[in-house]
Amino acid sequence: MGWLLIVPPHVGGDGHPDKGLPLTQWEQMGNYNTAEECQADREAFIKRDQTEYKLSLSTHSTPSSSLPDSVRQNALKSSASLCVSADDPRLKGKAALKMTGPAQ
């Protein structure tokens, strides 16, 4: 058994991830041997994206809605990420989730 770091896809023009979608529609960011490894990478993922977002805010004089979409979306996406067991029943039927290695 392994652990997966997954994020919801972005839906709509506002770029917010849809956390209400079934986990079978979420994107895999990495896989891990333990829940602790997954959680540690999740926290690093969030910290990295939040730091990038804060740096973008400090370099733009316009409201955050005008920031480059990718910076804002990455921060929203990482904050919504989850670590789930690879045998979680909510992932059943998810052929696209493959054990590909840890997120970088």
BAFI-3210 file (N, C-alpha, C; in Angstrom, 3 decimals, decimal comma, padded with zeros to 6 digits):
// residues 104
n [1|2|3|4|5|6|7|8|9|10|11|12|13|14|15|16|17|18|19|20|21|22|23|24|25|26|27|28|29|30|31|32|33|34|35|36|37|38|39|40|41|42|43|44|45|46|47|48|49|50|51|52|53|54|55|56|57|58|59|60|61|62|63|64|65|66|67|68|69|70|71|72|73|74|75|76|77|78|79|80|81|82|83|84|85|86|87|88|89|90|91|92|93|94|95|96|97|98|99|100|101|102|103|104]
n.u [000,842|000,457|000,782|-000,902|-000,449|-002,747|-004,518|-007,332|-008,894|-008,847|-011,726|-013,948|-013,998|-012,833|-010,695|-010,586|-010,090|-012,178|-013,225|-015,271|-015,539|-015,473|-012,847|-011,741|-011,454|-009,471|-006,074|-002,965|-000,112|002,076|003,554|003,950|005,661|004,823|002,327|003,361|005,540|004,158|002,574|004,586|005,697|003,454|003,103|005,469|005,004|002,747|003,912|005,906|004,323|002,730|004,686|005,667|003,336|003,008|005,327|004,706|002,540|003,819|005,295|003,515|001,422|-001,238|-004,573|-004,898|-006,377|-005,447|-003,029|-000,644|-002,330|-001,395|000,222|-001,541|-003,444|-001,856|-001,262|-003,830|-004,523|-002,541|-003,127|-005,527|-004,858|-004,611|-003,535|-003,925|-004,654|-003,477|-005,218|-007,667|-011,147|-012,528|-011,079|-011,532|-011,777|-010,235|-008,336|-006,409|-004,785|-001,658|001,076|003,619|005,823|007,438|006,323|008,025]
n.v [-001,171|002,279|005,873|008,685|011,938|014,232|016,632|018,796|019,419|022,518|024,481|026,412|029,989|031,431|030,066|028,570|025,540|022,665|021,220|019,534|017,623|014,140|012,052|010,532|012,203|013,934|015,214|013,515|014,250|013,036|010,016|007,960|006,074|006,173|007,720|009,854|010,722|011,605|013,661|015,406|016,205|017,382|019,582|020,967|021,532|023,216|025,334|026,214|027,092|029,043|030,856|031,672|032,872|034,992|036,446|037,216|038,874|040,965|042,057|043,015|045,733|045,704|044,368|041,035|039,404|040,022|038,845|036,637|033,885|031,239|031,358|032,108|030,043|027,777|028,200|028,060|025,468|023,820|024,305|023,010|020,386|016,822|014,028|010,713|007,282|004,807|002,727|003,764|003,690|005,688|006,186|004,234|002,850|004,722|004,872|006,546|007,358|006,698|005,012|006,966|008,179|010,422|013,838|016,683]
n.w [000,000|-000,688|-000,529|-001,843|-003,131|-003,931|-005,967|-006,459|-009,646|-011,511|-011,896|-013,768|-014,435|-012,401|-011,438|-009,137|-007,358|-007,557|-004,889|-004,381|-006,294|-007,252|-005,952|-007,944|-010,057|-009,414|-009,609|-009,642|-007,735|-006,658|-005,234|-002,319|000,246|002,888|005,034|006,434|004,864|002,622|003,737|004,599|002,137|001,037|002,759|002,157|-000,528|-000,319|001,146|-000,648|-002,858|-001,621|-000,833|-003,324|-004,277|-002,421|-002,998|-005,584|-005,076|-003,785|-005,807|-007,628|-008,266|-008,559|-007,818|-006,346|-008,053|-010,520|-010,767|-012,330|-013,671|-013,224|-010,897|-008,858|-009,097|-008,556|-005,851|-004,729|-005,475|-004,226|-001,555|-001,320|-001,559|-000,891|001,080|000,433|001,037|-001,204|-001,566|-001,011|-001,003|-002,373|-004,608|-006,404|-009,645|-010,863|-013,328|-014,316|-012,223|-011,456|-009,981|-009,877|-008,736|-006,355|-005,941|-007,182]
ca.u [000,000|001,172|000,021|-000,920|-000,712|-003,630|-005,090|-008,514|-008,686|-009,441|-012,987|-014,524|-013,159|-012,143|-009,494|-010,648|-010,246|-013,475|-012,971|-016,444|-015,484|-014,990|-011,386|-011,347|-011,199|-008,356|-004,794|-001,916|001,117|003,173|003,198|004,855|005,579|004,136|001,502|004,228|006,273|003,187|002,210|005,747|005,795|002,285|003,414|006,496|004,296|001,948|004,827|006,524|003,344|002,331|005,809|005,646|002,164|003,314|006,304|003,978|001,750|004,697|005,865|002,423|000,698|-002,663|-005,197|-004,451|-007,083|-004,704|-001,776|-000,632|-003,241|-000,713|000,706|-002,722|-004,031|-000,985|-001,445|-005,142|-004,481|-001,749|-003,854|-006,633|-004,324|-004,853|-002,809|-004,879|-004,124|-003,676|-006,354|-008,866|-012,269|-012,972|-010,261|-011,881|-012,091|-009,349|-007,264|-005,372|-003,875|-000,605|002,143|004,655|006,967|007,145|006,287|009,280]
ca.v [000,000|003,539|007,093|009,582|013,356|014,589|017,974|018,899|020,210|023,859|024,530|027,744|031,118|032,018|029,287|027,848|024,094|022,143|020,173|018,678|016,571|012,845|011,923|009,914|013,270|014,744|014,977|013,003|015,022|012,175|008,857|007,839|004,824|006,384|008,919|010,921|011,242|012,332|014,890|016,296|016,774|018,262|020,821|021,665|021,954|024,370|026,414|026,725|027,833|030,234|031,796|032,225|033,742|036,207|037,205|037,812|039,988|042,090|042,639|043,546|046,797|045,517|043,358|039,657|038,789|040,323|038,089|035,558|032,805|030,038|031,561|032,083|028,705|026,844|028,418|027,518|024,024|023,153|024,421|022,055|019,035|015,791|012,759|009,616|005,941|004,331|001,806|004,481|003,301|006,820|006,206|003,087|003,179|005,789|004,265|007,537|007,505|005,689|005,216|007,494|008,725|011,615|015,153|017,430]
ca.w [000,000|-000,733|-000,290|-002,989|-002,956|-005,033|-005,959|-007,312|-010,861|-011,520|-012,617|-013,858|-014,792|-011,250|-011,167|-007,865|-007,493|-007,121|-003,900|-004,309|-007,312|-006,757|-005,982|-009,210|-011,021|-008,932|-010,263|-008,760|-007,716|-006,246|-004,409|-001,178|001,001|004,157|005,169|006,914|003,708|001,806|004,434|004,583|000,803|000,894|003,468|001,380|-001,730|000,077|001,518|-001,879|-003,653|-000,875|-000,913|-004,678|-004,345|-001,651|-003,778|-006,703|-004,532|-003,451|-007,025|-008,447|-007,575|-008,839|-006,951|-006,546|-009,170|-011,736|-010,776|-013,328|-013,261|-012,747|-009,526|-007,992|-009,155|-007,844|-004,415|-004,375|-005,682|-003,199|-000,287|-001,345|-001,774|000,122|001,068|000,608|000,835|-002,570|-001,616|-000,583|-001,871|-003,194|-005,821|-007,247|-011,021|-011,334|-014,107|-014,605|-011,092|-011,528|-009,018|-010,746|-008,016|-005,563|-006,574|-007,016]
c.u [000,889|000,233|000,165|-001,166|-001,520|-004,157|-006,332|-008,196|-009,303|-010,702|-013,468|-013,503|-012,399|-010,896|-009,491|-010,817|-011,603|-013,242|-014,146|-016,457|-015,025|-013,465|-010,886|-011,027|-010,053|-007,069|-003,764|-000,662|002,319|002,666|004,317|004,656|004,786|003,302|002,363|005,025|005,363|002,860|003,362|005,892|004,633|002,565|004,469|005,893|003,492|002,856|005,456|005,551|002,860|003,438|005,835|004,488|002,439|004,336|005,633|003,145|002,626|005,296|004,812|001,683|-000,806|-003,246|-004,775|-005,167|-006,369|-003,361|-001,807|-001,449|-002,517|-000,248|-000,461|-003,316|-003,169|-001,152|-002,781|-005,147|-003,716|-002,447|-004,993|-006,165|-004,630|-003,855|-003,854|-004,174|-004,430|-004,841|-007,642|-010,015|-012,781|-012,187|-010,606|-012,288|-011,211|-008,164|-006,113|-004,405|-002,871|000,446|003,390|005,872|006,611|007,125|007,601|008,995]
c.v [001,236|004,691|008,003|011,014|013,775|016,011|017,992|019,708|021,596|023,820|025,970|028,822|031,717|031,240|028,525|026,353|023,669|020,955|019,217|017,572|015,257|012,757|011,259|010,956|014,183|014,336|014,490|013,846|014,170|010,980|008,596|006,500|004,977|007,664|010,109|011,552|012,088|013,677|015,895|016,963|017,724|019,609|021,639|022,259|023,222|025,559|027,042|027,587|029,099|031,290|032,461|033,212|035,060|037,074|037,892|038,997|041,206|042,751|043,192|044,611|046,691|044,459|041,940|038,971|039,049|039,598|037,061|034,380|031,619|030,175|031,442|030,677|027,681|026,975|027,844|025,992|023,313|023,201|023,407|020,604|018,112|014,657|011,672|008,285|005,490|003,357|002,450|004,128|004,443|006,938|005,069|003,557|004,267|005,169|005,247|007,737|006,368|006,026|005,643|008,036|010,014|012,890|015,858|018,853]
c.w [000,000|-000,442|-001,493|-002,533|-004,175|-004,846|-006,845|-008,562|-010,700|-012,370|-012,634|-014,125|-013,630|-010,858|-009,865|-008,110|-006,938|-006,199|-003,768|-005,345|-006,697|-006,886|-007,261|-010,271|-010,587|-009,644|-009,245|-008,895|-007,302|-005,475|-003,415|-000,486|002,288|004,123|005,597|005,777|002,832|002,449|004,439|003,213|000,534|001,545|002,721|000,106|-001,424|000,374|000,285|-002,671|-002,946|-000,917|-002,279|-004,841|-003,615|-002,384|-004,956|-006,249|-004,283|-004,684|-007,968|-007,644|-007,788|-007,915|-007,318|-007,703|-010,496|-011,808|-011,891|-012,816|-012,663|-011,300|-008,549|-007,946|-008,435|-006,340|-003,953|-004,442|-004,568|-001,848|-000,192|-001,479|-000,601|-000,031|001,329|000,370|-000,589|-002,676|-001,091|-001,531|-002,750|-004,494|-006,778|-008,642|-011,602|-012,063|-014,332|-013,437|-011,120|-010,495|-009,785|-010,029|-007,321|-006,385|-006,286|-006,701]
res [m|g|w|l|l|i|v|p|p|h|v|g|g|d|g|h|p|d|k|g|l|p|l|t|q|w|e|q|m|g|n|y|n|t|a|e|e|c|q|a|d|r|e|a|f|i|k|r|d|q|t|e|y|k|l|s|l|s|t|h|s|t|p|s|s|s|l|p|d|s|v|r|q|n|a|l|k|s|s|a|s|l|c|v|s|a|d|d|p|r|l|k|g|k|a|a|l|k|m|t|g|p|a|q]
***
